[in-house]
Amino acid sequence: MHVDVVVIGAGQAGLAVSRELTERSVRHTVLEAARVGQAWRERWESFTLVTPNWTLDLPGSPYDGGDPEGHVPRDEIVAYLQSYAARFGAPIREGVRVDSLRPAVEDGFRLMTSSGEMHADVVVVCTGAYQRAHRPAGAGDFPAWLTVLETGAYREPDRLPPGKVLIVGSGQTGCQLAEELHLAGRDVFLSCGRAPWAPRRLDGLDIVTWIAKTTFMDQTLAELPNPAARLTANVQATGARGGHDLHYRVLQALGVTLLGRLSHVSDGRAYFVDDLAASVAFGDARWADLRELLRSQLPHQGIAVPDLPEPLPFRYHPIEALDMREVGSVIITSGFRPDYSWIEPNVVDDAGFPLTVDGASTVVRGLYFCGVHFMRTRRSSLMFGVGADAAIVAESVAATTR
């Protein structure tokens, strides 16, 4: 089977690219391994959009609801994407998984899919910002009798075995699950790493709304202090129950036990590094950076700077080890990493991100990417940022097919 252009993935990036290709009258097919918006469908039952509702802003379909500063639940995010795809008749084939992609001998690409072999002149890979759950060193050594879940396997507190819960990883997901499980009556231990934090709201507006008034979201990869900063966790926050602050100090005040980074597991005990204070200091420093950005850029736009609270003192008692016999389950929430191992030849950098210029692969002609974290800017993989990248990619694809 031959198709002029194949878009792989029907999440926000794939749908945005499809819409932009449709606008340019480019014939194409979108292949989706499961269903539209599958990555959102796989979030836990109580998940809500962490950014404010106005960020539901794919090309041609800005948010039009009555609560732009609120946070819609998971199923409404999926419904938005389904409605978006239907609005322009996206040519999607659901249930078609791409197992491998490689240049064809003659020209174009050869795709091995769950529905058979396909050939395409151009391929746009839109498989999400990250594809593979990251499990830190030591997290693979928990006793075999203990229930250990990756983030994607968690659904709700009642589905976990009885007992205490250890969460390894303290980005947005780790903090949100720690709060949910604590409120459900569980004793929760959170193994913490370095993550930024910020207040949920300032003067009644969401922190993301304030950040969007600065150049923060337009930051490029080259402007980061080093390439590894690309993997820094997202700002600790939650959209649950209307959205509220959720970081180490909030969790500690609730009664969640905070631990340092997981060191190793041995003889049925998990050991932790005494680095919690350093992790908290890292988050405080990132909030200080953001305060400085707001103070320096808002006045130039005639916007009054809101009250920017200083962090409260942080105290804790180090815990060296935890007996796993006292724990009912472990949830690994240590983030994700890119995975393009199914593409030949190797098209990624040392960190696993695709090598591109404006979405076009610098390794293989005719191969494009969209929805990659920091592909062009910090907002490249976000619902309210992917549209700009999609338009650039679609225009380049259209130029090659004219």
C-alpha positions as CSV (number, residue, x, y, z in Angstrom):
1,M,0.0,0.0,0.0
2,H,1.3,3.4,-1.0
3,V,0.4,6.7,0.7
4,D,1.8,10.1,-0.2
5,V,2.2,11.3,3.4
6,V,1.9,9.4,6.6
7,V,1.5,11.0,10.0
8,I,2.2,8.7,12.9
9,G,0.2,9.4,16.0
10,A,-3.2,11.0,16.7
11,G,-2.5,13.1,19.8
12,Q,-2.4,16.8,19.8
13,A,0.7,17.0,17.5
14,G,-0.5,14.5,15.0
15,L,-4.0,16.1,14.8
16,A,-2.5,19.6,14.5
17,V,-0.2,18.5,11.6
18,S,-3.2,16.7,10.0
19,R,-5.3,19.9,10.2
20,E,-2.5,22.0,8.7
21,L,-1.9,19.5,5.9
22,T,-5.6,19.5,5.2
23,E,-5.6,23.3,5.0
24,R,-2.8,22.9,2.3
25,S,-4.7,20.2,0.4
26,V,-2.0,17.6,1.1
27,R,-3.3,14.1,0.9
28,H,-2.2,12.1,3.9
29,T,-3.1,9.3,6.4
30,V,-2.8,9.5,10.2
31,L,-1.9,6.1,11.8
32,E,-2.8,5.7,15.4
33,A,-1.8,2.6,17.4
34,A,-4.9,2.8,19.6
35,R,-7.4,5.7,19.7
36,V,-7.3,9.4,19.3
37,G,-5.7,11.1,22.3
38,Q,-4.5,7.7,23.7
39,A,-1.9,9.2,25.9
40,W,-4.5,11.2,27.7
41,R,-6.9,8.2,28.0
42,E,-4.1,6.4,29.9
43,R,-3.9,8.9,32.7
44,W,-5.4,7.9,36.1
45,E,-9.2,8.3,36.7
46,S,-9.0,11.6,38.6
47,F,-6.5,13.3,36.3
48,T,-7.1,16.9,35.3
49,L,-5.4,19.2,32.9
50,V,-2.4,20.7,34.8
51,T,-2.3,23.9,32.6
52,P,-5.4,26.2,32.6
53,N,-8.2,25.4,30.2
54,W,-7.4,28.3,27.8
55,T,-4.3,26.2,26.8
56,L,-6.7,23.9,24.9
57,D,-5.8,25.8,21.8
58,L,-5.0,23.7,18.7
59,P,-5.0,25.4,15.3
60,G,-8.4,26.7,14.4
61,S,-10.0,25.5,17.7
62,P,-9.3,27.9,20.6
63,Y,-10.9,27.2,24.0
64,D,-14.4,28.6,24.0
65,G,-15.7,27.4,27.4
66,G,-16.6,29.6,30.4
67,D,-13.7,28.8,32.7
68,P,-10.4,29.6,31.0
69,E,-8.5,29.6,34.3
70,G,-9.9,26.3,35.4
71,H,-8.7,22.7,34.8
72,V,-10.9,20.2,32.9
73,P,-10.8,16.5,33.8
74,R,-9.2,13.8,31.6
75,D,-12.3,12.8,29.7
76,E,-13.0,16.4,28.6
77,I,-9.4,16.6,27.2
78,V,-10.1,13.5,25.2
79,A,-13.4,14.8,24.0
80,Y,-11.8,18.0,22.9
81,L,-9.3,16.1,20.7
82,Q,-12.0,13.8,19.3
83,S,-14.2,16.8,18.4
84,Y,-11.1,18.5,16.9
85,A,-10.4,15.5,14.6
86,A,-14.0,15.3,13.5
87,R,-14.3,19.0,12.8
88,F,-11.9,18.8,9.8
89,G,-12.4,15.1,9.0
90,A,-8.9,14.0,10.0
91,P,-8.1,10.9,7.9
92,I,-7.3,8.7,10.8
93,R,-6.8,4.9,10.9
94,E,-7.1,3.8,14.5
95,G,-5.7,0.6,15.7
96,V,-2.7,0.6,13.3
97,R,0.6,0.4,15.1
98,V,3.9,1.2,13.3
99,D,6.5,-1.3,14.4
100,S,9.4,0.0,12.2
101,L,10.2,2.8,9.8
102,R,13.1,2.8,7.4
103,P,14.0,4.5,4.1
104,A,12.9,2.4,1.1
105,V,15.4,1.0,-1.3
106,E,14.1,3.0,-4.2
107,D,12.7,6.2,-2.5
108,G,10.5,7.3,0.3
109,F,9.9,5.1,3.4
110,R,8.9,1.5,4.2
111,L,6.6,1.2,7.3
112,M,6.0,-2.2,8.9
113,T,2.6,-1.9,10.7
114,S,0.2,-4.2,12.5
115,S,-1.9,-4.0,9.4
116,G,0.9,-4.9,7.0
117,E,3.6,-3.1,5.0
118,M,3.1,0.4,3.8
119,H,5.1,2.8,1.7
120,A,5.1,6.6,1.9
121,D,6.9,9.5,0.2
122,V,7.0,11.6,3.4
123,V,6.6,10.6,7.1
124,V,5.8,12.9,10.0
125,V,6.4,11.3,13.4
126,C,4.1,12.7,16.1
127,T,4.3,10.0,18.9
128,G,4.4,12.5,21.8
129,A,7.0,14.3,23.8
130,Y,8.2,11.1,25.4
131,Q,7.5,7.5,24.8
132,R,9.3,5.4,27.4
133,A,8.8,5.4,31.2
134,H,12.1,6.0,33.0
135,R,13.0,3.7,35.9
136,P,15.9,5.1,37.9
137,A,18.9,3.0,39.1
138,G,17.9,0.8,42.0
139,A,14.2,0.9,41.2
140,G,14.4,-2.5,39.5
141,D,15.6,-4.3,42.7
142,F,12.4,-4.3,44.7
143,P,11.4,-7.7,46.1
144,A,9.4,-9.9,43.7
145,W,6.5,-10.2,46.1
146,L,5.9,-6.5,46.2
147,T,3.5,-4.8,43.8
148,V,5.5,-2.3,41.7
149,L,3.6,-0.1,39.2
150,E,4.7,2.3,36.5
151,T,2.7,5.5,36.3
152,G,0.6,4.3,33.4
153,A,-0.7,1.3,35.4
154,Y,-2.1,3.4,38.3
155,R,-5.8,4.2,38.1
156,E,-7.2,5.0,41.6
157,P,-6.4,4.3,45.3
158,D,-8.9,1.4,45.7
159,R,-7.1,-0.7,43.1
160,L,-3.9,-0.8,45.0
161,P,-3.1,-3.5,47.5
162,P,-3.7,-2.6,51.2
163,G,-0.9,-0.9,53.0
164,K,1.5,2.0,52.8
165,V,2.6,3.3,49.4
166,L,6.1,4.3,48.3
167,I,6.2,6.7,45.3
168,V,9.5,7.1,43.6
169,G,9.7,10.4,41.7
170,S,8.3,13.8,42.6
171,G,7.4,15.7,39.5
172,Q,3.9,16.6,38.8
173,T,2.6,13.0,38.7
174,G,4.4,11.9,41.9
175,C,3.1,14.9,43.8
176,Q,-0.4,14.5,42.5
177,L,-0.6,10.8,43.3
178,A,1.0,11.3,46.8
179,E,-1.8,13.8,47.6
180,E,-4.6,11.6,46.2
181,L,-3.4,8.5,48.1
182,H,-2.9,10.5,51.3
183,L,-6.4,11.9,51.1
184,A,-7.7,8.4,50.5
185,G,-6.3,7.4,53.9
186,R,-3.0,5.8,52.8
187,D,0.3,6.3,54.5
188,V,2.5,7.7,51.7
189,F,6.2,8.0,51.4
190,L,7.5,10.2,48.5
191,S,11.1,9.7,47.3
192,C,12.0,13.2,46.0
193,G,14.3,14.5,43.3
194,R,14.9,17.9,41.9
195,A,11.8,19.7,40.5
196,P,10.8,23.3,40.1
197,W,7.7,24.6,41.9
198,A,5.5,27.8,41.8
199,P,2.3,29.0,43.3
200,R,-0.8,27.8,41.4
201,R,-2.2,31.3,41.2
202,L,-1.1,34.9,41.6
203,D,-3.7,37.6,42.0
204,G,-6.4,35.2,40.8
205,L,-4.7,34.2,37.6
206,D,-3.0,30.8,36.9
207,I,0.8,30.7,37.1
208,V,0.8,29.5,33.5
209,T,-1.2,32.6,32.4
210,W,1.5,34.8,34.0
211,I,4.3,32.8,32.5
212,A,2.8,33.1,29.1
213,K,3.1,36.9,29.4
214,T,6.9,36.5,29.4
215,T,9.4,34.9,27.0
216,F,9.7,31.8,29.1
217,M,7.7,29.6,26.7
218,D,9.6,30.9,23.7
219,Q,13.0,29.7,25.2
220,T,14.9,27.5,22.8
221,L,17.1,24.6,23.5
222,A,20.2,26.7,22.8
223,E,19.2,29.1,25.5
224,L,19.2,26.4,28.2
225,P,22.2,26.2,30.5
226,N,23.0,22.8,29.2
227,P,21.3,20.1,27.1
228,A,20.5,18.0,30.2
229,A,18.2,20.8,31.4
230,R,15.8,19.7,28.7
231,L,14.9,16.8,31.1
232,T,14.2,18.9,34.1
233,A,10.8,18.0,35.6
234,N,7.8,20.1,35.0
235,V,6.7,22.6,37.7
236,Q,5.1,20.9,40.6
237,A,1.4,21.8,40.5
238,T,-2.1,20.2,40.2
239,G,-5.4,21.0,38.6
240,A,-7.3,18.7,41.0
241,R,-10.3,20.2,42.8
242,G,-10.1,23.5,40.9
243,G,-6.3,23.7,41.1
244,H,-4.1,24.5,44.0
245,D,-0.5,24.7,45.2
246,L,1.2,21.3,45.4
247,H,4.9,21.0,46.2
248,Y,7.1,19.6,48.9
249,R,6.0,22.0,51.7
250,V,2.3,21.4,50.9
251,L,2.8,17.6,50.9
252,Q,4.8,17.7,54.1
253,A,2.1,19.8,55.9
254,L,-0.5,17.2,54.7
255,G,1.3,14.4,56.3
256,V,3.1,12.8,53.4
257,T,6.6,11.5,54.5
258,L,9.3,13.0,52.3
259,L,12.4,11.0,51.5
260,G,15.6,11.7,49.6
261,R,16.4,10.2,46.2
262,L,16.3,6.4,46.0
263,S,19.8,5.0,46.4
264,H,19.3,1.2,46.2
265,V,17.2,-1.7,47.4
266,S,18.8,-4.5,49.4
267,D,17.6,-7.3,51.6
268,G,14.0,-6.1,51.5
269,R,14.9,-2.5,52.5
270,A,15.0,0.6,50.3
271,Y,17.7,3.1,51.0
272,F,17.6,6.8,50.3
273,V,20.2,9.6,49.9
274,D,20.1,12.4,52.4
275,D,19.6,15.1,49.7
276,L,16.1,16.3,50.3
277,A,17.3,19.7,51.4
278,A,19.2,20.1,48.2
279,S,16.2,19.1,46.1
280,V,14.0,21.6,47.9
281,A,16.7,24.3,47.4
282,F,16.7,23.5,43.7
283,G,13.0,24.1,43.5
284,D,13.3,27.3,45.5
285,A,16.0,28.5,43.1
286,R,13.8,27.9,40.1
287,W,11.0,29.8,41.7
288,A,13.4,32.7,42.3
289,D,14.4,32.6,38.6
290,L,10.8,32.8,37.6
291,R,10.1,35.7,40.1
292,E,13.0,37.6,38.5
293,L,11.7,37.0,35.0
294,L,8.2,38.3,36.0
295,R,9.6,41.3,37.7
296,S,11.9,42.2,34.7
297,Q,9.4,41.6,31.8
298,L,5.9,42.4,33.0
299,P,6.5,46.2,33.6
300,H,7.7,46.6,29.9
301,Q,4.2,45.4,28.9
302,G,2.4,47.8,31.2
303,I,1.4,44.9,33.5
304,A,1.6,45.3,37.3
305,V,3.8,42.7,38.9
306,P,1.7,40.5,41.3
307,D,2.7,39.6,44.8
308,L,5.4,37.0,44.5
309,P,5.7,35.1,47.8
310,E,9.0,33.9,49.2
311,P,9.2,30.2,50.2
312,L,8.8,29.3,53.8
313,P,11.6,27.7,55.8
314,F,11.9,23.9,55.2
315,R,12.8,21.4,57.9
316,Y,12.8,17.7,57.9
317,H,14.2,14.6,59.6
318,P,16.3,12.4,57.3
319,I,15.1,8.8,56.8
320,E,17.8,6.5,55.7
321,A,15.9,3.3,54.9
322,L,12.4,1.9,54.6
323,D,11.4,-1.7,55.3
324,M,9.5,-3.0,52.3
325,R,7.6,-5.4,54.4
326,E,5.7,-2.4,55.7
327,V,4.8,-1.3,52.2
328,G,1.9,-2.6,50.1
329,S,2.9,-1.1,46.8
330,V,5.4,1.0,45.0
331,I,4.6,3.5,42.2
332,I,7.4,4.6,39.9
333,T,6.8,8.2,38.7
334,S,10.3,9.1,37.6
335,G,9.3,10.7,34.3
336,F,9.7,9.5,30.7
337,R,12.4,9.5,28.0
338,P,12.2,9.6,24.2
339,D,12.2,6.3,22.3
340,Y,12.7,6.3,18.5
341,S,14.5,3.0,18.4
342,W,12.0,1.7,15.9
343,I,13.3,4.2,13.3
344,E,16.3,3.3,11.0
345,P,18.9,4.7,10.7
346,N,19.7,6.3,14.0
347,V,18.1,9.8,13.8
348,V,18.5,11.0,17.4
349,D,21.1,12.8,19.6
350,D,22.9,11.4,22.6
351,A,19.8,12.1,24.8
352,G,17.5,10.3,22.4
353,F,15.8,13.3,20.9
354,P,15.4,13.6,17.1
355,L,18.0,15.7,15.3
356,T,15.9,18.3,13.4
357,V,15.7,21.8,12.0
358,D,12.2,23.2,12.2
359,G,10.9,19.6,12.5
360,A,12.8,18.3,9.4
361,S,15.2,15.5,10.2
362,T,18.8,16.4,9.5
363,V,19.6,12.7,9.0
364,V,17.0,11.4,6.7
365,R,15.4,13.5,3.9
366,G,11.6,13.4,3.9
367,L,11.3,12.5,7.6
368,Y,9.7,15.1,10.0
369,F,8.9,15.3,13.6
370,C,6.3,17.3,15.6
371,G,5.3,17.5,19.3
372,V,8.9,16.9,20.5
373,H,9.8,18.6,23.8
374,F,11.9,21.7,22.9
375,M,11.9,20.8,19.2
376,R,11.8,24.6,18.5
377,T,10.8,26.1,21.8
378,R,9.8,25.2,25.3
379,R,6.1,25.1,24.2
380,S,6.7,22.8,21.2
381,S,5.0,19.7,22.8
382,L,2.2,21.6,24.6
383,M,-1.4,21.9,23.5
384,F,-1.1,25.7,23.1
385,G,2.3,25.6,21.4
386,V,2.3,22.6,19.0
387,G,0.2,24.5,16.4
388,A,3.0,26.8,15.4
389,D,5.4,23.9,14.9
390,A,2.7,22.0,13.0
391,A,2.2,24.8,10.6
392,I,5.9,25.0,9.8
393,V,6.2,21.2,9.3
394,A,3.1,21.1,7.1
395,E,4.3,24.0,4.9
396,S,7.6,22.1,4.4
397,V,5.8,18.9,3.6
398,A,3.5,20.7,1.2
399,A,6.5,22.2,-0.6
400,T,7.9,18.7,-1.2
401,T,4.7,17.3,-2.6
402,R,3.7,20.1,-5.0
